[in-house]
């Protein structure tokens, strides 16, 4: 079962419930930022064709292999002097958005994140009705503690879809997470077959942490200017797209981890894909179908090319600073 939230129902997920849900949804109202123009400038710049800063998303070493056909990423952390000059008109607007978002997050959550401690990335989906990503976390999970550190996805256009798992951030280890699903009012699978939907739930309802939505993947629909703020340990993934979609992804307060040259700290910055036992619960048939599709020879050639491209720039975000 997957819950789907319309942009109208997003108001139920406010910042006051961030600690419980692991995310909240907000809206950036700014007359100074032209989101349509930024999206157009990104597309016209052909930045996703720049091999120095752009690569296809992929999940190396996972048994599903390349699962992100049609999704690409530009890391601003990999910009050198030439790219900063070439794309200054894009970068300046993204920096304004970043600063505004940090200001909002600090106000909503009573944090004190330094606006300069932000790593922006630009994401695109090029394939209509592409398969969902596998559920993952962008940061280390087991025994990792994060204080005033956040992830944020920002919509530059309407109908931007994003999938997340409410409550999945609230455990010390993944084993604790798995054990919890067996003790919270029946098994996870029993909870997933319940009839409660997000529209029926109250913000103050404790059942959010058991059968009525706990650990059930939820797809949110964002309008232009809306954003999702997430705890670094919240499981999430990209969803499908209606067409070519451009969006922004930020790491707030995490620069010292994501850009560290320390091997131990680098390990904490690795994207973590759910182990097979949990992945089956969260990704279901979509995951199984995608693995099957990957076996086709027509996709294998595309996959190999993307992996080569991605590996070529895999270490850039951990080496170069903005």
Rosetta silent file (secondary structure, phi, psi, omega in degrees, C-alpha in Angstrom):
SEQUENCE: XXXXXXXXXXXXXXXXXXXXXXXXXXXXXXXXXXXXXXXXXXXXXXXXXXXXXXXXXXXXXXXXXXXXXXXXXXXXXXXXXXXXXXXXXXXXXXXXXXXXXXXXXXXXXXXXXXXXXXXXXXXXXXXXXXXXXXXXXXXXXXXXXXXXXXXXXXXXXXXXXXXXXXXXXXXXXXXXXXXXXXXXXXXXXXXXXXXXXXXXXXXXXXXXXXXXXXXXXXXXXXXXXXXXXXXXXXXXXXXXXXXXXXXXXXXXXXXXXXXXXXXXXXXXXXXXXXXXXXXXXXXXXXXXXXXXXXXXXXXXXXXXXXXXXXXXXXXXXXXXXX
SCORE:     score description
SCORE:     0.000 S_00000001
   1 L     0.000  137.523  174.629    0.000    0.000    0.000 S_00000001
   2 L  -129.497  129.070  175.665    1.205    3.497   -0.804 S_00000001
   3 E   -83.790  142.381  177.136   -0.532    6.644    0.391 S_00000001
   4 E  -117.800  126.811 -179.793   -0.828    9.520   -2.080 S_00000001
   5 E  -109.234  128.565  173.140   -1.043   13.083   -0.811 S_00000001
   6 L   -78.525  165.981  179.142   -2.358   15.917   -2.933 S_00000001
   7 L   -63.806  -25.797  178.461   -0.838   19.368   -2.574 S_00000001
   8 L   -70.372  -34.971 -177.920   -3.989   20.391   -0.690 S_00000001
   9 H   -83.873   -6.452  179.846   -3.479   17.700    1.980 S_00000001
  10 H   -61.738  -22.533 -178.140    0.190   18.624    2.463 S_00000001
  11 H   -61.678  -21.132  179.274   -0.888   21.179    5.076 S_00000001
  12 H   -68.192  -19.171 -174.993   -1.369   18.286    7.504 S_00000001
  13 L  -106.361   76.606 -175.373    2.397   17.775    7.583 S_00000001
  14 L   -93.236  168.977 -176.098    3.552   20.890    9.362 S_00000001
  15 H   -64.681  -24.539 -179.068    6.856   21.660   11.020 S_00000001
  16 H   -65.375  -18.306  178.857    5.376   21.108   14.506 S_00000001
  17 H  -107.523   17.669 -176.140    5.295   17.370   13.713 S_00000001
  18 H   -60.655  -44.902 -177.493    8.775   17.182   12.197 S_00000001
  19 H   -62.034  -34.361 -178.043   10.279   15.146   15.055 S_00000001
  20 H   -80.344  -46.178 -175.504    7.484   12.568   14.802 S_00000001
  21 H   -84.790  -28.052 -176.023    7.117   12.304   11.029 S_00000001
  22 L    86.452    4.192  177.391   10.733   12.960   10.040 S_00000001
  23 E  -161.121  162.926  166.075    9.659   15.551    7.474 S_00000001
  24 E  -147.758  161.865 -176.049    7.457   18.549    6.916 S_00000001
  25 E  -116.462  131.089 -179.308    6.085   20.327    3.858 S_00000001
  26 E  -135.331 -177.292 -178.738    6.282   24.079    3.353 S_00000001
  27 E  -138.696  132.133  179.212    5.957   26.768    0.738 S_00000001
  28 L   -99.999  107.104 -179.972    8.422   29.460   -0.254 S_00000001
  29 L   -99.409  106.306 -178.472    6.534   32.595   -1.215 S_00000001
  30 L  -139.103  121.722  178.803    8.984   35.026   -2.801 S_00000001
  31 L   -78.214  -10.765 -176.942    8.195   37.758   -5.296 S_00000001
  32 L   -87.411  -13.611 -174.825   11.921   38.109   -6.004 S_00000001
  33 L  -112.368  125.482  176.624   12.388   34.632   -7.492 S_00000001
  34 L   -99.785   98.379 -175.744   11.063   33.639  -10.901 S_00000001
  35 H   -66.164  -36.557  178.906   10.882   29.856  -10.700 S_00000001
  36 H   -63.324  -41.136 -179.915    9.756   29.480  -14.316 S_00000001
  37 H   -67.133  -39.443  178.604   12.725   31.491  -15.546 S_00000001
  38 H   -62.330  -44.822  178.765   15.151   29.453  -13.439 S_00000001
  39 H   -60.266  -44.910  179.190   13.752   26.218  -14.865 S_00000001
  40 H   -62.555  -42.888  179.879   14.017   27.602  -18.405 S_00000001
  41 H   -63.630  -38.447  178.452   17.582   28.808  -17.809 S_00000001
  42 H   -63.146  -45.309 -179.571   18.600   25.391  -16.490 S_00000001
  43 H   -66.496  -45.985 -177.668   17.204   23.657  -19.566 S_00000001
  44 H   -65.793  -28.458 -178.400   18.609   26.232  -22.030 S_00000001
  45 H   -72.725  -16.308 -176.933   22.062   26.073  -20.452 S_00000001
  46 L    56.078   36.222 -177.135   22.303   22.349  -21.275 S_00000001
  47 H   -64.072  -28.521 -179.737   24.011   21.931  -17.914 S_00000001
  48 H   -74.616   -7.477  175.134   22.996   18.257  -17.783 S_00000001
  49 H   -96.033   -3.860 -179.747   25.145   17.683  -20.872 S_00000001
  50 L   -81.912  106.357 -174.920   28.238   19.086  -19.117 S_00000001
  51 L   -66.137  -13.341 -179.150   30.258   15.979  -18.279 S_00000001
  52 L   -80.199  -21.186 -174.971   32.276   17.904  -15.676 S_00000001
  53 L  -130.843   -7.967 -173.943   29.356   18.476  -13.329 S_00000001
  54 E  -120.625  142.509  174.412   26.532   16.158  -14.401 S_00000001
  55 E  -153.957  160.084  177.698   26.046   12.417  -14.139 S_00000001
  56 E   -74.446  142.961  176.110   23.306    9.835  -14.126 S_00000001
  57 L   -75.672  138.425  176.370   22.068    8.708  -10.742 S_00000001
  58 L  -155.459  161.442 -178.832   22.775    5.099   -9.923 S_00000001
  59 L  -116.479   93.691 -174.230   23.063    2.816   -6.929 S_00000001
  60 L   -69.816  137.751  173.207   26.381    1.023   -7.147 S_00000001
  61 L    83.950   -6.567  178.989   26.744   -2.398   -5.592 S_00000001
  62 L   -85.903  151.895 -174.032   23.063   -2.978   -4.968 S_00000001
  63 L   -67.690  -11.766  177.004   21.483   -6.140   -6.316 S_00000001
  64 L   -90.560   -8.529  178.407   19.133   -4.050   -8.467 S_00000001
  65 L    65.456 -141.218 -179.565   22.045   -2.345  -10.203 S_00000001
  66 L   -75.206  115.325 -176.794   21.200    0.839  -12.097 S_00000001
  67 L  -118.412    6.824 -173.179   17.642    1.775  -11.141 S_00000001
  68 L  -113.095   40.739  178.316   17.524    5.433  -12.108 S_00000001
  69 L   -53.244  129.691  176.652   16.986    5.405  -15.868 S_00000001
  70 L    87.089    1.511  178.025   16.068    8.905  -16.953 S_00000001
  71 E  -113.626  132.406 -179.086   17.289   10.650  -13.771 S_00000001
  72 E  -133.013  157.267 -176.204   20.314   12.914  -13.780 S_00000001
  73 E  -134.680  140.959  170.278   22.058   15.096  -11.224 S_00000001
  74 E  -116.973  123.174  179.521   24.200   18.221  -11.269 S_00000001
  75 E  -100.114  116.424  177.735   26.267   18.783   -8.139 S_00000001
  76 H   -65.407  -24.307  178.585   27.103   22.413   -7.435 S_00000001
  77 H   -65.171  -19.507 -179.686   29.804   21.095   -5.078 S_00000001
  78 H   -92.815    0.076 -179.622   31.727   19.900   -8.138 S_00000001
  79 L   -66.878  129.888  169.766   31.754   23.364   -9.778 S_00000001
  80 L  -102.468 -173.938 -173.472   35.190   24.754  -10.466 S_00000001
  81 H   -56.962  -41.318 -178.268   35.965   28.331  -11.501 S_00000001
  82 H   -63.449  -45.934 -179.224   34.899   27.779  -15.123 S_00000001
  83 H   -67.170  -37.554  178.579   31.534   26.262  -14.209 S_00000001
  84 H   -62.463  -32.623  177.222   30.863   28.950  -11.624 S_00000001
  85 H   -76.993  -47.367 -177.086   31.382   31.521  -14.374 S_00000001
  86 H   -61.510  -36.318 -173.961   29.483   29.651  -17.097 S_00000001
  87 L  -114.711   27.801 -175.424   26.444   28.994  -14.910 S_00000001
  88 H   -62.019  -33.968 -178.554   26.573   32.070  -12.660 S_00000001
  89 H   -67.874  -30.172  176.382   23.047   33.171  -13.696 S_00000001
  90 H   -80.064  -46.307 -175.896   21.686   29.813  -12.524 S_00000001
  91 H   -62.334  -38.099 -178.342   23.874   29.528   -9.449 S_00000001
  92 H   -64.224  -39.840  179.015   22.977   32.993   -8.165 S_00000001
  93 H   -70.167  -40.028  178.303   19.243   32.216   -8.205 S_00000001
  94 H   -62.893  -37.869  178.415   19.771   28.812   -6.568 S_00000001
  95 H   -64.893  -36.393  176.433   21.798   30.508   -3.834 S_00000001
  96 H   -63.473  -45.569  178.455   18.930   32.934   -3.193 S_00000001
  97 H   -61.595  -44.176  179.470   16.516   30.005   -2.888 S_00000001
  98 H   -58.284  -47.267 -179.668   18.956   28.184   -0.603 S_00000001
  99 H   -62.146  -41.252  179.812   19.321   31.183    1.700 S_00000001
 100 H   -65.911  -40.530  179.881   15.560   31.670    1.876 S_00000001
 101 H   -65.755  -42.491  177.565   14.981   27.987    2.654 S_00000001
 102 H   -60.532  -40.954  178.410   17.569   27.981    5.438 S_00000001
 103 H   -61.261  -43.191  179.311   15.887   31.045    6.905 S_00000001
 104 H   -65.421  -45.914 -179.670   12.507   29.296    6.813 S_00000001
 105 H   -61.899  -43.576  178.577   13.879   26.062    8.316 S_00000001
 106 H   -60.546  -39.112  179.411   15.639   27.938   11.108 S_00000001
 107 H   -71.260  -45.473 -176.415   12.410   29.758   11.915 S_00000001
 108 H   -66.905  -37.848 -172.266   10.142   26.693   11.670 S_00000001
 109 H  -109.854    4.738 -175.074   12.379   24.364   13.685 S_00000001
 110 L    51.896   46.073  174.343   14.196   26.924   15.878 S_00000001
 111 L   -95.897  175.280  176.472   17.502   25.859   14.330 S_00000001
 112 L  -137.572   49.230  179.280   20.550   28.020   13.678 S_00000001
 113 L   -67.842  134.439  175.877   21.942   26.548   10.433 S_00000001
 114 L   -73.167  123.552  179.687   24.514   28.737    8.725 S_00000001
 115 L   -55.253  -25.856  179.371   23.173   29.659    5.242 S_00000001
 116 L   -74.983  -16.851 -179.491   26.679   29.086    3.887 S_00000001
 117 L   -90.039   65.920 -176.855   26.523   25.463    5.046 S_00000001
 118 E  -137.441  134.708  174.559   24.437   24.368    2.074 S_00000001
 119 E  -117.723  106.647  179.336   25.148   21.946   -0.757 S_00000001
 120 E   -89.774  145.775  169.266   22.731   22.412   -3.660 S_00000001
 121 E  -132.595  154.956  177.148   22.137   19.878   -6.416 S_00000001
 122 E  -112.433  129.629 -178.728   19.920   20.068   -9.480 S_00000001
 123 E  -117.158  145.968  172.976   17.882   16.995  -10.403 S_00000001
 124 E  -137.276  148.596  168.790   16.022   16.153  -13.569 S_00000001
 125 E  -119.315  124.089 -174.587   13.784   13.328  -14.718 S_00000001
 126 L  -103.685  -18.096 -173.765   13.633   12.979  -18.480 S_00000001
 127 L  -102.826  121.142  177.526   11.560    9.834  -18.896 S_00000001
 128 L   -66.970  139.150  179.970    7.791   10.053  -18.537 S_00000001
 129 L    57.143   36.803  177.170    6.310    7.406  -16.233 S_00000001
 130 L   -67.249  156.504  179.863    9.783    6.269  -15.180 S_00000001
 131 L   -68.378  150.319  176.505   10.005    3.585  -12.510 S_00000001
 132 L   -64.125  151.472  170.272   10.331    4.749   -8.870 S_00000001
 133 L   -67.355  161.191  167.925   13.746    4.799   -7.293 S_00000001
 134 L   -71.100  148.972  178.516   14.550    2.243   -4.642 S_00000001
 135 L   -66.611  138.418 -176.676   13.989    3.552   -1.142 S_00000001
 136 E  -157.209  168.366  166.942   17.191    4.926    0.373 S_00000001
 137 E  -118.737  146.380 -178.027   18.766    7.399    2.768 S_00000001
 138 L   -82.035  -15.434 -175.615   21.398    9.880    1.584 S_00000001
 139 L  -124.205  170.941  177.271   23.374    9.729    4.813 S_00000001
 140 L   -61.068  152.630 -176.505   24.645    7.086    7.222 S_00000001
 141 L  -114.389  -66.265 -171.456   22.002    5.421    9.417 S_00000001
 142 L   -57.126  121.791  175.279   23.186    3.034   12.138 S_00000001
 143 L    61.803   16.062  177.282   24.187    4.902   15.303 S_00000001
 144 L   -90.389  132.576  179.696   24.409    8.194   13.401 S_00000001
 145 L  -116.212  128.957 -179.164   23.157   11.267   15.257 S_00000001
 146 L  -119.553  130.751  178.574   22.245   14.443   13.361 S_00000001
 147 L  -125.393  122.351 -179.829   21.639   17.796   15.023 S_00000001
 148 L    53.641   45.372  177.447   20.325   20.769   13.057 S_00000001
 149 L  -132.368  134.368 -168.945   21.103   19.004    9.787 S_00000001
 150 E  -142.567  157.832  165.842   18.511   18.603    7.052 S_00000001
 151 E  -111.778  153.715 -179.626   17.747   17.529    3.509 S_00000001
 152 E  -147.789  131.301  172.988   15.356   19.520    1.355 S_00000001
 153 E  -110.859  128.458 -175.246   13.652   18.889   -1.989 S_00000001
 154 E  -119.995  130.361 -177.087   12.303   22.003   -3.734 S_00000001
 155 E   -90.576  124.005  174.229    9.790   21.990   -6.610 S_00000001
 156 L   -90.744   -5.278 -179.441   10.407   24.329   -9.537 S_00000001
 157 L  -152.820  160.876  177.904    7.156   23.221  -11.170 S_00000001
 158 L   -64.467  163.099  177.240    3.763   21.784  -10.349 S_00000001
 159 L    55.730   46.720  170.808    3.198   18.034  -10.116 S_00000001
 160 E   -96.327  119.339 -172.882    6.607   17.244   -8.678 S_00000001
 161 E  -103.148  146.530 -177.921    6.299   13.851   -7.006 S_00000001
 162 E  -152.135  138.667 -177.378    8.369   12.514   -4.141 S_00000001
 163 E  -114.022  136.992  178.918    8.101    9.354   -2.035 S_00000001
 164 E  -146.236  165.194 -178.143    9.031    9.038    1.629 S_00000001
 165 E  -119.448  106.392 -176.498    8.472    6.744    4.601 S_00000001
 166 L   -63.222  132.995  177.147    7.109    8.508    7.646 S_00000001
 167 L    85.213   -4.272 -174.573    8.802    7.607   10.901 S_00000001
 168 L   -75.151   -5.510 -178.606   11.675    5.741    9.272 S_00000001
 169 L   -89.741  -11.391 -161.267   14.208    8.177   10.758 S_00000001
 170 L   -92.559   25.053 -177.161   13.433    7.481   14.389 S_00000001
 171 L  -123.982  152.067  178.773   15.605    4.429   15.112 S_00000001
 172 L   -71.965  -40.052 -179.835   19.167    4.010   16.265 S_00000001
 173 L  -134.928  165.435  176.360   19.831    1.181   13.829 S_00000001
 174 H   -67.334  -29.623  176.606   18.121   -0.476   10.887 S_00000001
 175 H   -65.144  -37.985  176.057   17.739   -3.605   12.993 S_00000001
 176 H   -62.679  -39.771  178.526   15.715   -1.551   15.481 S_00000001
 177 H   -60.818  -46.873 -178.967   13.573   -0.358   12.582 S_00000001
 178 H   -66.082  -40.303  178.959   12.906   -3.914   11.444 S_00000001
 179 H   -63.451  -35.418 -176.682   12.170   -5.109   14.973 S_00000001
 180 H   -64.862  -38.268 -177.855    9.717   -2.256   15.451 S_00000001
 181 H   -64.611  -18.567 -179.432    7.536   -3.235   12.529 S_00000001
 182 L   -90.602  -10.234 -175.197    6.964   -6.588   14.238 S_00000001
 183 L  -116.731   -9.894 -178.049    5.839   -5.076   17.526 S_00000001
 184 L   -89.395   89.041  175.355    3.689   -2.101   16.536 S_00000001
 185 L    49.300   53.981  179.703    0.131   -3.434   16.597 S_00000001
 186 L    96.271  178.616 -176.271    0.855   -6.365   14.302 S_00000001
 187 L   -76.674  165.329  176.642    3.302   -6.722   11.467 S_00000001
 188 H   -58.258  -40.860 -177.584    4.139   -4.047    8.921 S_00000001
 189 H   -64.119  -35.633  176.603    2.297   -5.993    6.259 S_00000001
 190 H   -67.220  -41.195  179.131   -0.856   -6.007    8.382 S_00000001
 191 H   -63.837  -36.926 -176.390   -0.529   -2.292    8.933 S_00000001
 192 H   -69.774  -14.855  179.488   -0.038   -1.725    5.225 S_00000001
 193 L   -98.156    4.647  179.777   -3.383   -3.303    4.428 S_00000001
 194 L   -69.661  172.395 -174.848   -5.310   -1.005    6.767 S_00000001
 195 L  -101.584   -2.648 -179.278   -7.841    1.517    5.525 S_00000001
 196 L   -68.650  136.065  176.389   -6.442    4.634    7.154 S_00000001
 197 L  -120.538  165.797 -176.509   -5.319    7.262    4.672 S_00000001
 198 H   -62.769  -31.976 -179.259   -3.361   10.440    5.192 S_00000001
 199 H   -68.125  -22.438 -177.545   -6.458   12.539    4.639 S_00000001
 200 H   -90.190  -10.315 -170.427   -8.157   10.787    7.589 S_00000001
 201 L   -90.539  145.883  176.342   -5.315   11.243   10.047 S_00000001
 202 L   -93.421  149.348  178.987   -5.039   13.953   12.669 S_00000001
 203 L   -60.021  -30.729 -174.893   -1.765   15.770   13.291 S_00000001
 204 L   -99.872   10.942 -175.576   -1.947   14.784   16.963 S_00000001
 205 L   -81.267  118.769 -178.979   -2.997   11.173   16.426 S_00000001
 206 H   -65.884  -15.695  179.718   -0.523    8.762   18.044 S_00000001
 207 H   -69.090   -7.071  174.304   -1.567    6.089   15.554 S_00000001
 208 H   -60.046  -25.337 -177.820    0.750    7.827   13.103 S_00000001
 209 H   -99.352   14.580  173.202    3.455    5.758   14.776 S_00000001
 210 L  -139.850 -125.875 -170.712    1.671    2.437   14.409 S_00000001
 211 L   -63.775  -31.935 -171.961   -0.922    1.026   12.015 S_00000001
 212 L   -84.910   54.007  174.517   -2.318    4.284   10.674 S_00000001
 213 L   123.945  -15.811 -177.627    0.487    5.303    8.402 S_00000001
 214 L   -62.919  125.290  175.981    3.649    4.234   10.204 S_00000001
 215 L    63.573   18.694  174.067    6.278    3.014    7.747 S_00000001
 216 L   -96.642  122.608  179.642    3.868    3.100    4.812 S_00000001
 217 E   -54.635  133.949 -179.049    5.447    4.783    1.758 S_00000001
 218 E  -122.679  129.891  176.612    3.740    8.092    1.032 S_00000001
 219 E  -100.230  120.315  178.112    3.896    9.946   -2.279 S_00000001
 220 E  -100.473  144.915  176.215    3.610   13.711   -1.931 S_00000001
 221 E  -110.464  118.653 -177.568    2.652   15.994   -4.799 S_00000001
 222 E  -102.681  139.822  170.099    4.348   19.385   -4.681 S_00000001
 223 L   -88.554  166.806  177.491    3.270   22.557   -6.412 S_00000001
 224 L   -56.297  130.106  179.377    5.782   25.079   -7.695 S_00000001
 225 L    91.151   -8.391  176.086    7.499   26.729   -4.739 S_00000001
 226 E   -87.330  158.172 -178.887    6.656   23.956   -2.276 S_00000001
 227 E  -146.883  157.692  173.141    9.348   21.941   -0.548 S_00000001
 228 E  -114.577  124.213  174.277    9.880   18.886    1.651 S_00000001
 229 E  -101.195  130.558 -173.810   12.297   19.192    4.577 S_00000001
 230 E  -128.377  149.121  167.866   13.621   15.831    5.793 S_00000001
 231 E   -68.496  143.336 -178.188   15.648   14.355    8.601 S_00000001
 232 L   -58.323  -21.319 -178.196   18.923   12.919    7.169 S_00000001
 233 L   -97.956    7.698 -179.232   17.865    9.396    8.232 S_00000001
 234 L   -78.103  128.418  175.759   14.433    9.479    6.577 S_00000001
 235 L   -72.946  136.372 -176.521   13.987    6.860    3.850 S_00000001
 236 E  -155.794  173.571  175.263   12.827    8.399    0.592 S_00000001
 237 E  -166.329  160.083  170.036   13.009    8.044   -3.183 S_00000001
 238 E   -70.050  151.336  177.393   12.142    9.726   -6.439 S_00000001
 239 L  -110.989 -169.447  178.669    8.764    8.843   -7.911 S_00000001
 240 L   -74.824  175.755  178.940    7.576    8.874  -11.492 S_00000001
 241 L  -136.406  151.195  178.013    7.118   12.077  -13.515 S_00000001
 242 L   -76.198  -20.091 -179.208    4.464   13.374  -15.899 S_00000001
 243 L  -176.745 -154.500  178.991    7.194   14.619  -18.210 S_00000001
 244 L   -65.232  118.062 -175.572   10.532   16.438  -18.080 S_00000001
 245 E  -123.477  130.901  176.811   10.848   17.566  -14.448 S_00000001
 246 E  -114.882  133.556  179.047   13.474   19.866  -12.914 S_00000001
 247 E  -148.523  168.141 -178.672   13.818   20.209   -9.154 S_00000001
 248 E  -115.654  146.124  178.721   16.395   21.219   -6.541 S_00000001
 249 E  -130.727  130.670 -177.669   17.861   19.161   -3.706 S_00000001
 250 E  -123.423  146.373  168.611   19.739   20.728   -0.786 S_00000001
 251 E  -112.074  115.889 -179.579   21.896   19.434    2.070 S_00000001
 252 E  -105.754  127.692  178.372   21.729   21.900    4.977 S_00000001
 253 L    74.580   13.107 -174.077   24.310   21.765    7.774 S_00000001
 254 L  -117.428    7.753 -175.846   25.949   18.682    6.239 S_00000001
 255 H   -60.786  -38.540 -177.556   28.846   20.175    4.297 S_00000001
 256 H   -65.706  -22.767  176.966   31.429   19.052    6.852 S_00000001
 257 H   -90.413  -51.426 -174.386   30.278   15.459    6.325 S_00000001
 258 H   -65.407  -29.750 -175.474   29.514   15.405    2.589 S_00000001
 259 L  -107.441   11.625 -178.042   32.732   17.191    1.608 S_00000001
 260 L   -73.264  147.413  174.824   35.087   15.624    4.126 S_00000001
 261 L   -95.604   -1.426  178.802   38.259   13.872    2.968 S_00000001
 262 L   -75.730  126.606 -175.190   38.237   11.735    6.121 S_00000001
 263 H   -59.954  -41.111 -177.802   37.485    8.103    5.195 S_00000001
 264 H   -65.390  -42.028  179.587   35.431    7.462    8.314 S_00000001
 265 H   -71.838  -35.961  176.119   33.330   10.564    7.760 S_00000001
 266 H   -56.561  -39.310 -179.970   32.998    9.784    4.041 S_00000001
 267 H   -58.819  -36.841  179.676   31.403    6.494    5.032 S_00000001
 268 H   -69.597  -21.593 -177.786   28.708    8.408    6.864 S_00000001
 269 L   -90.418   -0.301 -177.536   27.999   10.385    3.680 S_00000001
 270 L   -74.769  141.557  173.440   27.319    7.313    1.552 S_00000001
 271 L   -66.953  132.806 -177.770   23.863    6.734    0.158 S_00000001
 272 E  -113.173  118.901  177.323   22.337    3.718    1.866 S_00000001
 273 E   -91.790  139.964 -178.108   19.936    1.480   -0.044 S_00000001
 274 L   -58.271  136.888  175.630   17.582   -0.650    1.995 S_00000001
 275 L   -60.867  154.086 -171.094   18.720   -4.207    2.530 S_00000001
 276 H   -51.342  -40.003 -176.197   16.778   -6.759    0.519 S_00000001
 277 H   -62.017  -38.813  179.050   14.647   -7.888    3.454 S_00000001
 278 H   -85.767  -33.358 -178.495   13.343   -4.361    4.055 S_00000001
 279 H   -59.755  -35.128  179.414   13.418   -3.272    0.433 S_00000001
 280 H   -60.757  -36.681 -179.081   10.791   -5.869   -0.424 S_00000001
 281 H   -72.652  -38.806 -173.281    8.404   -4.250    2.024 S_00000001
 282 H   -88.918  -26.864 -174.966    8.968   -0.693    0.915 S_00000001
 283 H  -108.417  -24.744  170.610    9.372   -1.079   -2.842 S_00000001
 284 H    54.787 -140.046 -173.754    7.175   -4.083   -3.569 S_00000001
 285 H   -66.159  -30.194  179.661    6.228   -4.925   -7.123 S_00000001
 286 H   -59.884  -40.895  179.477    7.727   -1.750   -8.564 S_00000001
 287 H   -67.566  -46.808 -178.663   11.172   -2.928   -7.474 S_00000001
 288 H   -61.070  -40.761  179.399   10.670   -6.487   -8.727 S_00000001
 289 H   -64.249  -39.669 -177.058    9.408   -5.252  -12.080 S_00000001
 290 H   -69.303  -40.765  177.168   12.354   -2.932  -12.467 S_00000001
 291 H   -60.138  -40.552  179.525   14.929   -5.624  -11.705 S_00000001
 292 H   -63.296  -42.189 -179.962   13.269   -7.803  -14.335 S_00000001
 293 H   -63.146  -32.792 -177.398   13.413   -4.993  -16.891 S_00000001
 294 H   -65.764  -18.156 -178.814   17.113   -4.514  -16.266 S_00000001
 295 L   -77.597  -12.705 -179.774   17.770   -7.986  -17.631 S_00000001
 296 L   -72.808  140.960 -176.190   16.741   -6.929  -21.110 S_00000001
 297 H   -64.966  -30.105 -178.702   19.679   -6.372  -23.464 S_00000001
 298 H   -66.050  -35.158  178.733   18.290   -3.045  -24.694 S_00000001
 299 H   -82.123  -28.212 -176.118   18.489   -1.559  -21.203 S_00000001
 300 H   -60.859  -41.327 -179.583   21.821   -3.147  -20.328 S_00000001
 301 H   -63.416  -42.695  178.158   23.706   -1.064  -22.875 S_00000001
 302 H   -63.862  -42.434 -178.943   22.116    2.135  -21.543 S_00000001
 303 H   -60.802  -47.941 -177.402   22.841    1.067  -17.982 S_00000001
 304 H   -59.956  -41.056 -179.539   26.524    0.333  -18.667 S_00000001
 305 H   -64.661  -39.872 -179.200   27.032    3.725  -20.296 S_00000001
 306 H   -69.979  -38.877  179.636   25.442    5.528  -17.354 S_00000001
 307 H   -64.650  -41.490  178.473   27.453    3.619  -14.770 S_00000001
 308 H   -61.013  -44.254  179.710   30.693    4.466  -16.572 S_00000001
 309 H   -64.539  -42.974 -177.809   29.715    8.131  -16.646 S_00000001
 310 H   -66.967  -42.578 -179.912   28.658    8.134  -12.997 S_00000001
 311 H   -63.039  -31.700 -177.939   31.791    6.372  -11.775 S_00000001
 312 H   -61.479  -31.181 -177.050   33.914    8.896  -13.597 S_00000001
 313 L  -117.688   17.498 -173.620   32.604   11.660  -11.356 S_00000001
 314 L   -58.418  -38.751 -175.303   31.688    9.650   -8.290 S_00000001
 315 L   -89.697    0.785 -172.167   34.195   11.333   -5.984 S_00000001
 316 H   -61.976  -42.283 -175.188   33.720   14.913   -7.084 S_00000001
 317 H   -69.059  -21.122  179.836   31.264   15.962   -4.408 S_00000001
 318 H   -91.646   -7.364 -176.608   33.566   14.663   -1.690 S_00000001
 319 H  -109.914  -48.754 -175.118   36.627   16.435   -3.067 S_00000001
 320 L   -90.662  141.250  177.162   35.587   19.789   -4.482 S_00000001
 321 L  -106.526  157.508 -178.860   33.963   22.478   -2.392 S_00000001
 322 L   -61.276    0.000    0.000   31.564   25.127   -3.587 S_00000001
